[in-house]
C-alpha cells in the first residue's frame, strides 16, 4: 500500500471520528441541532474518501503483460516437446522470471526454451 493511500485512510478516519463526536455532542444538554448536520457531512466526507481510495489502482494492482519475442528463425509450427515430442504452439510459451518457458499440454513437462546453435 502506498504512502498516499495510508495518509488518505488516516485522514478519512479522523474525519469520521470528529463527525461522530459532533453527532454525539448534539445530544448533550449544551448541544445544538446544527452539530448533527456538521457531523453527518463529516462522516459522509470520510466515507467518500475511503470509497475513492478503494477504487484507485496502484502499480501493485496493475497487470503486466509480457510479449514473447523469440530470437532467430524460430518456426512455431515445428516446435515440439523435448520430452514426449508433442507439437506445441505459441500459447504454450510464457515468461517466467524473464525467461521463456514452455509447458507441454500433453505430458505436463515444463522447461526453459533455449535457442539451439545453427552450426
N, CA and C of each residue as an Amber inpcrd file, in Angstrom:
protein
   357
   0.8640000  -1.1710000   0.0000000   0.0000000   0.0000000   0.0000000
   0.9080000   1.2300000   0.0000000   0.5800000   2.1960000  -0.8220000
   1.4120000   3.3760000  -0.9490000   1.2130000   4.3300000   0.2230000
   2.1690000   5.2300000   0.3930000   2.1140000   6.1860000   1.4960000
   0.9270000   7.1410000   1.3310000   0.5840000   7.4760000   0.0900000
  -0.5550000   8.3560000  -0.1530000  -1.8720000   7.7430000   0.2920000
  -2.0210000   6.4240000   0.0500000  -3.2420000   5.7410000   0.4820000
  -3.3210000   5.6830000   2.0000000  -2.1950000   5.4170000   2.6450000
  -2.1730000   5.3490000   4.1150000  -2.5690000   6.6910000   4.7110000
  -2.0070000   7.7670000   4.1780000  -2.3460000   9.1070000   4.6700000
  -3.8180000   9.4050000   4.4200000  -4.3230000   8.9980000   3.2640000
  -5.7350000   9.2060000   2.9520000  -6.6550000   8.4710000   3.9090000
  -6.3300000   7.2120000   4.2220000  -7.1470000   6.4430000   5.1630000
  -7.0890000   7.0490000   6.5710000  -5.9250000   7.5240000   6.9890000
  -5.8160000   8.1660000   8.3030000  -6.6600000   9.4330000   8.3370000
  -6.5840000  10.2450000   7.2760000  -7.3870000  11.4710000   7.2150000
  -8.8800000  11.1450000   7.2400000  -9.2880000  10.1200000   6.5210000
 -10.6980000   9.7190000   6.4980000 -11.1450000   9.2480000   7.8770000
 -10.2920000   8.4900000   8.5670000 -10.6460000   8.0050000   9.9070000
 -10.8010000   9.1630000  10.8840000  -9.9160000  10.1430000  10.7930000
 -10.0110000  11.3160000  11.6750000 -11.2840000  12.0980000  11.3700000
 -11.6020000  12.2660000  10.1020000 -12.8170000  12.9870000   9.7030000
 -14.0660000  12.2720000  10.2130000 -14.1140000  10.9600000  10.0810000
 -15.2640000  10.2010000  10.5780000 -15.3430000  10.2880000  12.0990000
 -14.1950000  10.1930000  12.7790000 -14.1650000  10.2760000  14.2400000
 -14.7580000  11.5980000  14.7280000 -14.3050000  12.7120000  14.1470000
 -14.8390000  14.0100000  14.5720000 -16.2980000  14.1830000  14.1690000
 -16.7060000  13.5920000  13.0560000 -18.1130000  13.6380000  12.6700000
 -18.9890000  12.9330000  13.6880000 -18.5370000  11.7800000  14.1540000
 -19.2920000  11.0490000  15.1820000 -19.3260000  11.8530000  16.4750000
 -18.2140000  12.4920000  16.8200000 -18.1960000  13.3270000  18.0360000
 -19.1910000  14.4890000  17.9310000 -19.2740000  15.1070000  16.7590000
 -20.2420000  16.2030000  16.5760000 -21.6690000  15.6920000  16.7360000
 -21.9580000  14.5310000  16.1300000 -23.3110000  13.9750000  16.2430000
 -23.6080000  13.6280000  17.6960000 -22.6680000  13.0290000  18.3740000
 -22.8390000  12.6600000  19.7770000 -23.0190000  13.9050000  20.6510000
 -22.2260000  14.9360000  20.3570000 -22.3080000  16.1820000  21.1310000
 -23.6220000  16.9220000  20.9340000 -24.2820000  16.7010000  19.8200000
 -25.5550000  17.3780000  19.5590000 -26.6380000  16.9250000  20.5290000
 -26.4910000  15.7450000  21.1130000 -27.4840000  15.2260000  22.0480000
 -27.1640000  15.5590000  23.5030000 -26.1020000  16.3180000  23.7400000
 -25.7880000  16.7530000  25.0980000 -26.6730000  17.9500000  25.4550000
 -26.7480000  18.3250000  26.7470000 -27.5920000  19.4680000  27.1430000
 -27.1860000  20.7800000  26.4690000 -25.8940000  20.9570000  26.1850000
 -25.4380000  22.1990000  25.5300000 -25.3990000  22.0610000  24.0120000
 -25.7810000  20.9240000  23.4820000 -25.6790000  20.6580000  22.0470000
 -26.6200000  21.4920000  21.2140000 -26.2510000  21.6650000  19.9640000
 -27.0580000  22.4260000  19.0170000 -27.4340000  21.5130000  17.8450000
 -28.5510000  21.7760000  17.2500000 -29.0470000  20.9410000  16.1580000
 -28.1290000  20.9910000  14.9360000 -27.4280000  22.0800000  14.7390000
 -26.5510000  22.2070000  13.5760000 -25.3690000  21.2460000  13.6760000
 -25.0230000  20.7880000  14.8880000 -23.9180000  19.8520000  15.0540000
 -24.2220000  18.5040000  14.3900000 -25.5090000  18.1330000  14.3490000
 -25.8770000  16.8860000  13.6630000 -25.5690000  17.0110000  12.1740000
 -25.8760000  18.1560000  11.6060000 -25.5940000  18.3900000  10.1900000
 -24.0920000  18.3780000   9.9230000 -23.3270000  19.0640000  10.7550000
 -21.8680000  19.1100000  10.5910000 -21.2760000  17.7000000  10.7400000
 -21.7300000  16.9600000  11.7380000 -21.2410000  15.6020000  11.9480000
 -21.5950000  14.6770000  10.7990000 -22.8140000  14.7970000  10.2950000
 -23.2260000  13.9610000   9.1650000 -22.4130000  14.2390000   7.9180000
 -22.1450000  15.5100000   7.6530000 -21.3270000  15.8710000   6.4900000
 -19.9110000  15.3300000   6.6630000 -19.3610000  15.4300000   7.8710000
 -18.0050000  14.9110000   8.1170000 -17.9370000  13.4010000   7.9150000
 -18.9400000  12.6890000   8.4120000 -18.9550000  11.2350000   8.2290000
 -19.0760000  10.8880000   6.7450000 -19.9120000  11.6060000   6.0090000
 -20.0520000  11.3550000   4.5720000 -18.7580000  11.6440000   3.8060000
 -18.0760000  12.7170000   4.1790000 -16.8010000  13.0490000   3.5230000
 -15.7770000  11.9520000   3.7980000 -15.6840000  11.5180000   5.0520000
 -14.7470000  10.4400000   5.3850000 -15.0650000   9.1550000   4.6450000
 -16.3440000   8.7990000   4.5600000 -16.7410000   7.6080000   3.8170000
 -16.4430000   7.7440000   2.3350000 -16.6480000   8.9320000   1.7930000
 -16.3280000   9.1670000   0.3810000 -14.8420000   9.0370000   0.0940000
 -14.0200000   9.5180000   1.0110000 -12.5690000   9.3850000   0.8290000
 -12.1660000   7.9200000   0.8290000 -12.7180000   7.1450000   1.7610000
 -12.4080000   5.7130000   1.8110000 -12.8720000   5.0220000   0.5260000
 -14.0370000   5.3830000   0.0460000 -14.5490000   4.7840000  -1.1930000
 -13.6370000   5.1220000  -2.3740000 -13.2080000   6.3800000  -2.4770000
 -12.3330000   6.7810000  -3.5810000 -10.9800000   6.0870000  -3.5050000
 -10.4310000   5.9700000  -2.3030000  -9.1380000   5.3090000  -2.1630000
  -9.2290000   3.8240000  -2.4980000 -10.3560000   3.2200000  -2.2350000
 -10.5380000   1.8090000  -2.5590000 -10.6430000   1.5630000  -4.0550000
 -11.0900000   2.5490000  -4.8010000 -11.2400000   2.4020000  -6.2560000
  -9.9610000   2.7210000  -7.0030000  -9.0720000   3.5110000  -6.4230000
  -7.8670000   3.9500000  -7.1130000  -6.8800000   2.7910000  -7.2470000
  -6.4000000   2.5640000  -8.4740000  -5.4510000   1.4810000  -8.7160000
  -4.0340000   1.9730000  -8.4560000  -3.2680000   1.1000000  -7.8160000
  -1.8690000   1.3870000  -7.5680000  -1.0270000   0.5160000  -8.4900000
   0.2580000   0.8060000  -8.6410000   1.0960000  -0.0180000  -9.5160000
   1.0970000  -1.4980000  -9.1240000   0.8960000  -1.8280000  -7.8250000
   0.8580000  -3.2310000  -7.4200000  -0.3780000  -3.9220000  -7.9730000
  -1.4620000  -3.1710000  -8.2020000  -2.7180000  -3.7440000  -8.6590000
  -2.7760000  -3.9350000 -10.1690000  -1.8370000  -3.3760000 -10.8910000
  -1.8920000  -3.4280000 -12.3400000  -1.3460000  -4.7500000 -12.8570000
  -1.9330000  -5.2300000 -13.9240000  -1.4880000  -6.4690000 -14.5480000
  -0.4770000  -6.1390000 -15.6290000   0.6320000  -6.8620000 -15.6340000
   1.6970000  -6.6350000 -16.6090000   1.6920000  -7.7980000 -17.5940000
   1.6910000  -7.4820000 -18.8880000   1.7040000  -8.4980000 -19.9320000
   3.0430000  -8.4350000 -20.6620000   3.6990000  -9.5650000 -20.7680000
   4.9710000  -9.6400000 -21.4810000   4.7310000 -10.1740000 -22.8790000
   5.3310000  -9.5380000 -23.8450000   5.2780000 -10.0020000 -25.2230000
   6.4900000 -10.9000000 -25.4480000   6.2560000 -12.1560000 -25.7860000
   7.3420000 -13.1000000 -26.0210000   7.8030000 -12.9460000 -27.4560000
   9.0440000 -12.5250000 -27.6260000   9.6350000 -12.3760000 -28.9520000
  10.8290000 -13.3110000 -29.0120000  10.6750000 -14.4100000 -29.7140000
  11.7300000 -15.4010000 -29.7940000  12.7620000 -14.9580000 -30.8210000
  14.0230000 -14.9910000 -30.4130000  15.0980000 -14.5570000 -31.2940000
  15.4110000 -15.5870000 -32.3540000  15.9660000 -15.1520000 -33.4510000
  16.3660000 -16.0740000 -34.5140000  15.1970000 -16.5230000 -35.3530000
  15.4620000 -17.5290000 -36.1690000  14.4310000 -18.0860000 -37.0410000
  13.7470000 -19.2520000 -36.3260000  12.7400000 -18.9470000 -35.5670000
  12.0040000 -19.9840000 -34.8540000  10.6840000 -20.1770000 -35.5670000
  10.4540000 -21.3860000 -36.0130000   9.2000000 -21.7180000 -36.6750000
   8.3290000 -22.4220000 -35.6490000   7.2860000 -21.7500000 -35.1840000
   6.4610000 -22.3040000 -34.1280000   5.6690000 -23.5200000 -34.5750000
   5.5260000 -23.7290000 -35.8640000   4.8250000 -24.9180000 -36.3440000
   5.6670000 -26.1780000 -36.1210000   6.9830000 -26.0220000 -36.0690000
   7.8580000 -27.1740000 -35.8780000   8.3260000 -27.3040000 -34.4320000
   7.8550000 -26.4600000 -33.5370000   8.2530000 -26.5330000 -32.1410000
   7.5910000 -27.7480000 -31.5050000   8.4040000 -28.6220000 -30.9130000
   7.8610000 -29.8340000 -30.2990000   8.4660000 -30.0210000 -28.9180000
   7.7610000 -30.7750000 -28.0810000   8.1820000 -31.0250000 -26.6980000
   9.4600000 -31.8530000 -26.6840000  10.4090000 -31.4940000 -25.8260000
  11.6550000 -32.2400000 -25.7160000  11.4380000 -33.5990000 -25.0620000
  10.3790000 -33.7290000 -24.2840000  10.1440000 -34.9550000 -23.5330000
   9.3140000 -35.9730000 -24.3160000   8.1390000 -35.5450000 -24.8090000
   7.2380000 -36.5010000 -25.4670000   7.1500000 -36.3140000 -26.9750000
   7.6370000 -35.2020000 -27.5150000   7.5970000 -34.9450000 -28.9490000
   6.2900000 -34.3520000 -29.4320000   5.3710000 -34.0000000 -28.5080000
   4.0980000 -33.4060000 -28.8950000   4.2890000 -32.0250000 -29.4910000
   3.4110000 -31.6480000 -30.4280000   3.5390000 -30.3420000 -31.0760000
   3.0610000 -29.2430000 -30.1380000   3.7860000 -28.1330000 -30.1450000
   3.4980000 -27.0040000 -29.2630000   3.1500000 -25.7780000 -30.0860000
   2.3890000 -24.8750000 -29.5010000   2.0510000 -23.6210000 -30.1660000
   2.5400000 -22.4610000 -29.2980000   2.3280000 -21.2630000 -29.7900000
   2.7670000 -20.0830000 -29.0460000   1.9900000 -19.9130000 -27.7440000
   0.8200000 -20.5360000 -27.6150000   0.0350000 -20.4640000 -26.3790000
   0.7100000 -21.2290000 -25.2410000   1.6080000 -22.1460000 -25.5700000
   2.2910000 -22.9420000 -24.5670000   3.5510000 -22.2670000 -24.0400000
   3.9280000 -21.1240000 -24.6130000   5.1280000 -20.4000000 -24.1990000
   4.7040000 -19.2200000 -23.3380000   5.3320000 -19.0890000 -22.1470000
   5.0490000 -17.9560000 -21.2610000   6.3540000 -17.4980000 -20.6200000
   6.3500000 -16.2870000 -20.0860000   7.5370000 -15.7160000 -19.4520000
   7.5130000 -16.0150000 -17.9570000   8.6070000 -16.5670000 -17.4440000
   8.7700000 -16.8130000 -16.0160000  10.1440000 -16.2730000 -15.6340000
  10.1670000 -15.2940000 -14.7500000  11.4100000 -14.6730000 -14.2750000
  12.2680000 -14.1740000 -15.4370000  11.6300000 -13.6510000 -16.4730000
  12.3340000 -13.0530000 -17.6040000  12.8190000 -14.0440000 -18.6520000
  12.4900000 -15.3140000 -18.5250000  12.9350000 -16.3210000 -19.4930000
  11.7100000 -17.0160000 -20.0920000  11.7620000 -17.3290000 -21.3970000
  10.6340000 -18.0470000 -21.9960000  10.6040000 -19.5020000 -21.5240000
   9.4480000 -19.9210000 -21.0250000   9.2750000 -21.2740000 -20.5080000
   8.1520000 -21.9390000 -21.2930000   8.3660000 -23.2010000 -21.6610000
   7.3950000 -23.9770000 -22.4230000   6.7550000 -24.9900000 -21.4820000
   5.4230000 -25.1040000 -21.5540000   4.7150000 -26.1290000 -20.7920000
   3.9510000 -26.9900000 -21.7800000   4.2630000 -28.2720000 -21.7920000
   3.6430000 -29.2010000 -22.7350000   2.2400000 -29.5640000 -22.2520000
   1.2250000 -29.3950000 -23.1150000  -0.1320000 -29.7440000 -22.7040000
  -0.3830000 -31.2540000 -22.6800000   0.5110000 -32.0230000 -23.2730000
   0.3160000 -33.4720000 -23.3580000   0.9210000 -34.2060000 -22.1600000
   2.2030000 -33.9420000 -21.8740000   2.8590000 -34.6740000 -20.7920000
   3.0530000 -33.8240000 -19.5350000   2.7930000 -32.5040000 -19.6220000
   2.9060000 -31.6250000 -18.4550000   4.3250000 -31.1850000 -18.1450000
   5.2920000 -31.5320000 -18.9800000   6.6810000 -31.1460000 -18.7510000
   6.8460000 -29.6440000 -18.9320000   7.6010000 -29.0380000 -18.0360000
   7.8930000 -27.6100000 -18.1170000   9.4060000 -27.4380000 -18.2180000
   9.8550000 -26.6890000 -19.2080000  11.2850000 -26.4450000 -19.3590000
  11.5030000 -25.0830000 -20.0000000  12.7240000 -24.5650000 -19.8030000
  13.0700000 -23.2590000 -20.3610000  13.4260000 -23.4220000 -21.8280000
  12.8770000 -22.5400000 -22.6500000  13.1200000 -22.5730000 -24.0930000
  14.5070000 -22.0100000 -24.3580000  15.2870000 -22.7510000 -25.0840000
  16.6290000 -22.2770000 -25.4260000  16.8320000 -22.4010000 -26.9310000
  17.5590000 -21.4540000 -27.4750000  17.7940000 -21.4450000 -28.9050000
  19.0140000 -22.3120000 -29.1950000  18.8550000 -23.2400000 -30.0910000
  19.9520000 -24.1550000 -30.4570000  20.8610000 -23.4480000 -31.4610000
  22.1550000 -23.6820000 -31.3520000  23.0780000 -23.1030000 -32.3580000
  22.7740000 -23.6840000 -33.7420000  22.9930000 -22.8710000 -34.7680000
  22.6710000 -23.2740000 -36.1330000  23.8270000 -23.9850000 -36.8250000
  24.9830000 -24.1130000 -36.2100000  26.1090000 -24.7770000 -36.8710000
  26.2710000 -26.1810000 -36.4470000
